[in-house]
Every structure is written in C-alpha cells, then in structure tokens.
Amino acid sequence: MPQQFIGDNGLMMQLAKIEAEQQQSNEICLLLDQEKAYDRVHPEYLRQVMLQFGFPPSLVSTICKLFFETHIHLNINGFITTPFTQERGLRQGDPLSPLLFNIAFDPFLRSIVNDTAIKGLQYRSSPTPSGLNLVPPPPVKILAYADDIAVFLHNQ
C-alpha cells in the first residue's frame, strides 16, 4: 500500500505506551488475535461484503467458485485421500487469501472506528522546542495487521 510501512503499527504501539505512561492515563489496549482466522471466512459472508464494496458480481462469483466450490485431495505420507469439498475458509499460501481476508475483516474494523462509544487513545498537544503548540492527531482507536488487532479503550 502506498505510504504504508510494515513497522507503522509497532511504532504506534511504542508511542502509545510512552504517551500513556507520561499521562498516567486510564486507557487500555485490548489485544485480539483470531484463532484460525482464514479458516473462519464463510463464502456467503465474503460474497456479500465484496458486493457491498462494489466488486462486479461476475468477479465475486468467480472468486467464490475458485475458493469454495473446489474438491481437495490431501497427500499424507504418500497416501492420497478421497476428495472433499471446501465449504469455507481461505487457503493458506494462496496469493489472494490475504487480500480476501482483509476484505472480509474490513467491516469489523470499520465498526470499531465508527463506534462513538470507543474513544481511543488521545495524544495530548505538546509544545515544540520553538514554542509552537502542535494540534494533536486524532485519537487512535485501532491498529490491525492481518488478524492481529489492538483496540485502545478509555476508562471514564
């Protein structure tokens, strides 16, 4: 993604920790990690999300057929199993899986960002060495990377 760096979330977490310590704040950071996140993506849910985002129905149908209407054989120590149908889940290692997971996960992330009850971590305004007061950035509510999420909550 343009103007994004893989270390951004780590840097933001470090800055949030420093800010919280300096302010002796009541904010907490809730760390969430989904167990078997790719396995939990349901085809109909992904289909609906993609359509809501405006993907062409023909593309959505093709992707769902490629991912969810396939027959899979497993090779276990040279023994090939009988085929079974993949009914849900994204395949690990497929180049499209991370993108499709992000699409499926996006409504959850947006619901946190848009929830007015979640205040997030507010950085305070601090003067620069030259005496200028900078406008603080907007509150940080959430940091996400793949299926790892940090949600910042404020105790009032």
C-alpha positions as CSV (number, residue, x, y, z in Angstrom):
1,M,0.0,0.0,0.0
2,P,1.3,3.4,-0.8
3,Q,2.9,5.4,2.0
4,Q,2.5,2.5,4.4
5,F,5.3,0.8,6.3
6,I,5.2,-2.6,8.0
7,G,6.7,-1.1,11.1
8,D,4.0,1.6,11.5
9,N,1.9,-0.4,14.0
10,G,4.9,-1.3,16.1
11,L,6.0,2.4,16.2
12,M,2.4,3.5,17.1
13,M,2.2,0.9,19.9
14,Q,5.6,2.2,21.3
15,L,4.4,5.8,21.1
16,A,1.0,4.9,22.7
17,K,2.9,3.2,25.6
18,I,5.1,6.2,26.1
19,E,2.1,8.6,25.9
20,A,0.1,6.5,28.4
21,E,3.0,6.4,30.8
22,Q,3.6,10.1,30.7
23,Q,-0.1,10.9,31.1
24,Q,-0.7,8.2,33.7
25,S,-3.8,7.6,31.7
26,N,-6.7,5.2,32.2
27,E,-6.5,4.0,28.6
28,I,-6.0,0.3,28.0
29,C,-5.0,-1.6,24.9
30,L,-7.0,-4.8,24.2
31,L,-5.0,-7.2,22.1
32,L,-7.1,-9.6,19.9
33,D,-5.9,-12.5,17.8
34,Q,-8.2,-14.7,15.9
35,E,-7.7,-18.4,16.1
36,K,-7.6,-20.0,12.6
37,A,-8.7,-16.7,11.1
38,Y,-8.5,-17.8,7.4
39,D,-10.5,-21.0,8.2
40,R,-13.4,-19.0,9.6
41,V,-14.2,-16.9,6.4
42,H,-17.6,-18.1,5.2
43,P,-18.3,-17.9,1.5
44,E,-21.7,-16.2,1.6
45,Y,-20.4,-13.6,4.0
46,L,-17.4,-12.8,1.8
47,R,-19.7,-12.7,-1.2
48,Q,-22.0,-10.1,0.4
49,V,-19.1,-8.0,1.7
50,M,-17.5,-7.9,-1.8
51,L,-20.8,-7.0,-3.4
52,Q,-21.2,-4.2,-0.8
53,F,-17.8,-2.9,-1.7
54,G,-18.9,-2.7,-5.3
55,F,-17.0,-5.6,-6.8
56,P,-18.6,-6.8,-10.1
57,P,-20.9,-9.8,-9.4
58,S,-19.1,-11.8,-12.1
59,L,-15.7,-11.4,-10.3
60,V,-17.3,-12.2,-6.9
61,S,-18.9,-15.3,-8.4
62,T,-15.6,-16.4,-10.0
63,I,-13.6,-15.9,-6.8
64,C,-16.2,-17.8,-4.7
65,K,-16.1,-20.7,-7.2
66,L,-12.3,-20.8,-7.1
67,F,-12.1,-20.8,-3.4
68,F,-15.2,-22.5,-2.1
69,E,-16.5,-24.9,-4.7
70,T,-13.4,-26.9,-5.2
71,H,-12.6,-30.5,-4.4
72,I,-9.5,-31.1,-2.4
73,H,-7.3,-34.2,-2.1
74,L,-4.7,-34.4,0.7
75,N,-1.4,-36.2,0.4
76,I,-0.5,-37.7,3.7
77,N,2.8,-39.6,3.6
78,G,2.2,-40.5,0.0
79,F,-1.4,-41.6,0.6
80,I,-4.0,-39.5,-1.4
81,T,-7.3,-39.1,0.4
82,T,-10.7,-39.2,-1.2
83,P,-11.7,-35.7,-2.3
84,F,-13.8,-33.4,-0.2
85,T,-15.4,-30.1,-0.9
86,Q,-14.0,-26.9,0.6
87,E,-17.1,-25.3,2.1
88,R,-15.5,-22.4,3.9
89,G,-12.1,-20.9,4.7
90,L,-9.3,-19.4,2.7
91,R,-6.4,-21.5,1.7
92,Q,-3.1,-20.7,3.4
93,G,-0.4,-19.8,0.9
94,D,-2.8,-18.7,-1.9
95,P,-1.7,-15.2,-3.1
96,L,-5.3,-14.0,-3.0
97,S,-6.1,-15.2,0.5
98,P,-4.6,-12.2,2.4
99,L,-6.5,-9.8,0.2
100,L,-9.8,-11.7,0.6
101,F,-9.3,-11.9,4.3
102,N,-8.7,-8.1,4.5
103,I,-11.9,-7.6,2.6
104,A,-13.9,-9.9,4.9
105,F,-12.4,-8.4,8.0
106,D,-12.8,-4.7,7.0
107,P,-16.5,-4.3,8.2
108,F,-15.4,-5.4,11.7
109,L,-12.6,-2.8,11.8
110,R,-14.8,-0.1,10.4
111,S,-17.4,-0.8,13.1
112,I,-14.8,-0.1,15.8
113,V,-13.6,3.0,14.1
114,N,-17.1,4.4,13.6
115,D,-18.3,3.5,17.2
116,T,-18.6,6.7,19.1
117,A,-18.5,4.8,22.4
118,I,-14.9,3.8,21.7
119,K,-12.8,6.9,22.4
120,G,-9.4,5.5,21.7
121,L,-6.0,6.9,22.8
122,Q,-5.9,10.7,22.6
123,Y,-2.5,12.2,22.3
124,R,-2.1,15.5,24.1
125,S,-0.8,18.7,22.5
126,S,2.7,19.4,23.5
127,P,4.9,22.4,22.6
128,T,7.8,22.1,20.2
129,P,11.3,23.3,21.2
130,S,10.5,26.5,19.3
131,G,7.3,27.0,21.5
132,L,4.7,26.1,18.9
133,N,1.7,24.2,20.1
134,L,1.0,21.4,17.5
135,V,-2.5,20.2,17.0
136,P,-2.6,16.6,18.4
137,P,-3.5,13.8,15.9
138,P,-7.0,12.3,16.1
139,P,-7.4,9.5,18.7
140,V,-6.0,6.1,17.8
141,K,-8.8,3.6,18.2
142,I,-7.4,0.5,16.5
143,L,-4.3,-0.9,14.9
144,A,-4.6,-4.0,12.8
145,Y,-2.2,-6.2,10.9
146,A,-3.5,-9.4,9.4
147,D,-5.7,-11.0,12.1
148,D,-3.9,-9.2,15.0
149,I,-5.8,-6.3,16.4
150,A,-5.0,-3.7,19.1
151,V,-8.1,-1.8,20.3
152,F,-7.5,1.3,22.5
153,L,-10.2,1.9,25.1
154,H,-10.6,4.8,27.5
155,N,-11.9,4.3,31.0
156,Q,-14.1,7.2,32.1
